[in-house]
Amino acid sequence: MTEETNTLDAGELIRKHQRGVWRYLRMLGCDAATADDLTQDTFLRILKHKDFVQHNDAATAGYLRRTAYNLVVSQHRKQGRVQTVAEPAVLDEIWNFWAGKDLTGDAAIDALSVCLSRLTPRAQMALKMRFGSEASRLEIGEALGISDHGARNLMQRAKQQLRDCVEETLRNLK
């Protein structure tokens, strides 16, 4: 960043904000490939504006998120899909809670990793099967020797434990 203009070179802009934009797009419901494409489109739009000025990292991150949001909405319109996406102010509030001053969401990912390791091995296995392998409750129950209802209850408790742990960890960081 140069002192006189407060402009940011492309490499530094992307290095600082790419992960945050990608994670924001995933939060909006984009699959990984779509998030990749829209992240790239977001930066291309910003970099095409020769007069883009970085006031501070938080303002730039907000501007990038708003651009990414608009690209998602445009994509939905082009595809004729009706999909509810919350208002940008609501999304920013949610993002700021989870990502905070971090801008990238790395702190939330780190907290999730630590909190996941604190779960019982059965709960970890159930969640990994469900969200990593997209296994059904019946498959998870069979692997753990419990009913599909038992698997559902185990996963509900584990997700609540994760949510509570991550929220507490992030609150302690602030």
Disulfide bonds with the S-S distance in Angstrom:
Cys115-Cys165 2.02
